[in-house]
C-alpha cells in the first residue's frame, strides 16, 4: 500500500513501483556513514528515504531529522556480463529540527549495477555539492560525496 501511495505521488502507475530495497553509504561529509535507507525503485526513478537515520537521531539526541534523496536514470551502458554502468543525477533534502537546519544537495550516482526480475545489486560513487542554511547558518557551501552500496528486490 505504501509503495502504491509513493508511486501515485511521483506520477507513475502502481505497476511501475517494482523495486524495494536499501542502500548504505560511507561518505566524506556529515557523520561519514549513513544507515540503511528505505529505497523505492520506479522506472526510471530511485527514491531513498532515510528512515533509520530518523530513528537514530531521535534515540541519540531527541533531534527530529527527515531526509530523502531522489535520483533519475539518465544513462545506462552494458559492462561485462550482467553488469551495467549507470549515471543517475539527482539530489537530496535533509531537514533537522531543534536547531532548524535544511541541507539541499545536488548529487550524481555513478556506478555499476546488475538487475534481474528478482532484484539487483549496485555499487556507486556519489559526489555531492550543496548548501546548508537555518538557525545561525547563512548558507554554508557543502562539498563531498559517498560510496553507496544498494540492494533491492523486484525489478
N, C-alpha and C positions, 0 to 999 in steps of 0.2 A: 504494500500500500504506500509506504514512504517513497519507494522508487517511482511509483506512478505519479505521485504528487510533484516530485522534483522534475520528472520528465515533462509534466504539463507546464511547470514554471519556466522551463527552458524552451518551450515551444515545440517539443517533439512528442511523438505518439508513444504510449506505453510500450509498444512493441520494440521501439528503438532503445529503451532502457535495458540494455542487455548485459552489463557487467557491473559487479560489485566486488570491491576488494579493499586493499590497504597499501599505503606507502609509508616508508620510514626514511628519514633523511639525516645526514650528517652535514653540518654547514659551518660557514665562516662567520656568520652574524648571529646575534641573539645567543641563546644558550648553547649553540653548537650542535644540538641534536633535537629533532622534533619527533615526538612519539608517534606511533602508527596512526595514520589518518583513516577516515572512512571515505572510500573512493567510489564514485559512480561513473561508469564508462557509458556514454551515449555516443553514437557515431555522428560526428567527429569530436565530441566534447568529453573532457575529463573534468570532473568536479571533485576536489578534495576538501573535506570538512574536518577540521581539527578537533574532533570530539574528545580524544584522550587528553589533549592539551587543556581543554576547557575544564575537565575534572581535576587535572593535575594542579592547575592554578588555584582552584578553589581549595583543594586539600593543602597546598603549600602555604598560601598566604591570604586566603579569603579574598583574592582579587578576581573579578569577573573577566574572562577572556573569551572572545569569539574570533574565529579565524577560518578563512577558506581560500583556496586557490582555484582558478579556472584556466584550463588550457584547451587549445584547439589544434587538432592535427592539421598541419599546413603542408607537410611533405613526408612521404614515406618511400623508401627505396630498398630493394632486396639486397641483403648481405649474403653470407654463406649459410646454406641450409635453411632452416625455418626462420632465421633472424632477419629483421628489417631495421634499417636505420630510420629514425624519426626526428622531425623538427616540430615542436609543439609550443608556439608562443602563447603567452597568457599573462596572468598577473595574480596578485594576492591582496587580500584585505585582512588586517589584524586590528582588533579593537580591544583595548584594555580599559577597564573601568576602575577608578579609585586608585591611583590618579587616572584621569582620562587621557588616553594616548591612541591615536589612529596611525597606522602604518599602511601606506599604499605602495605596492611594488609592481614593476614590470619584470617579467621573467620569461625564460625560454628553455624548455626541457629539450635537451639534445642527447640522444642515446640510441640504444639498441633494445629491441623487444621481440618476443616471439608470442604469437597468439594463435589459438585454435578455437574450435567451437566450445571447448571445455573451459577456456580461460587463457591467461597469459602471464608472462613474467617480463620485467624490463629493468634496465639499469640506465640511469640518466645523469648527466651533468646539468645543473640548473643555475646559470648566472642570473643575478638579480640587481636591479637598481631601483631605489625607491626614496620615499620621503616620509618622515615621521613628524607629526605635529600634535599638539594638545597642551595639557597643563604644563606651563613653564618650558614648552618646546615651540620654537618659532619656525620650524621647517628644516629639521636636520636631514641632510642627504645621507642615504644609506647605500652602500655597495657591498656585494658579497655573493654568496652562492651556496649551493649544496650538492651533495651526491645523493640521489634518491634511488631506492630500490622498491619496485612495485610488484604486487601480485594480485590477480583478480580472477573471479570465476564468471563464466558466461562470456559470450562474445558475439 
